[in-house]
Amino acid sequence: MNEARSTLQDHTSKQFDLELEHLRTRVLQMGGLVEQQVSRAIRAFYEGDLAGMDLVVREDVHINKMEVELDEACNQVIAKRQPTAIDLRMIITVLKSISDLERIGDKAQKIARLGAMLHGQHSAFVPDVDLRYMADQALEMLRLALDAFARLDVQSAAEVVHLDDEINHQYQSAVRQLITFMMEDPRTISRSLDIMAVAKAIERIADHAKSISEYVIYMVKGLNVRHSSPDELDQELAKS
């Protein structure tokens, strides 16, 4: 009887592990699609590729669907398995991460929509502010965050948190440049505001990548570092 009970518990445990691994795999699949959307939106924005921008807008529905399905799957696992400790932290991390990924998808769609407006109007008064380096850095943060999630790598997650300050500085620099353009030539105001919105969307993509990394640290270490500075994060990780 005891042997049968032990066998059943082992089977249940293995099945639970498979369910958790399946959730992680689906998050990474969603992350891959979101990363593709961001990359495509930025590339189309600078190449004036209206078809590419339209594709980003249309593809956003798939990201939304994946978030809904993963949310439902997590709730089913919680109801059926009643997880505790690190297993519960993993499911919480999945739930929070897919929310951030969905919002990154929204920002990619916003960049595509704004790009379509800018290129569709053929305005001669578009200020020359290059956001590509900032966009590349935000995309790198997203890649690192997803890699940290895949490998449960706390150090990579901490690196993303540190990179966020650089993105914030770049955003502030872009805003200052755009304000200067608007003050010097009022004809650039409309286009400057559109580009400022694109810069803000990129900055928010970085913020969401940072949030995913903070959830990875929570999942692995059980530390809530969402309101910690990079230096405070390093100190907490050194103590853990």
Secondary structure, DSSP 4 states (H G I P E B T S, - for coil): -HHHHHHHHHHHHHHHHHHHHHHHHHHHHHHHHHHHHHHHHHHHHHHT-HHHHHHHHHHHHHHHHHHHHHHHHHHHHHHHH---HHHHHHHHHHHHHHHHHHHHHHHHHHHHHHHHHHHHHT-S-------HHHHHHHHHHHHHHHHHHHHT-HHHHHHHHHHHHHHHHHHHHHHHHHHHHHHH-GGGHHHHHHHHHHHHHHHHHHHHHHHHHHHHHHHHH----TT--HHHHHHHHHH-
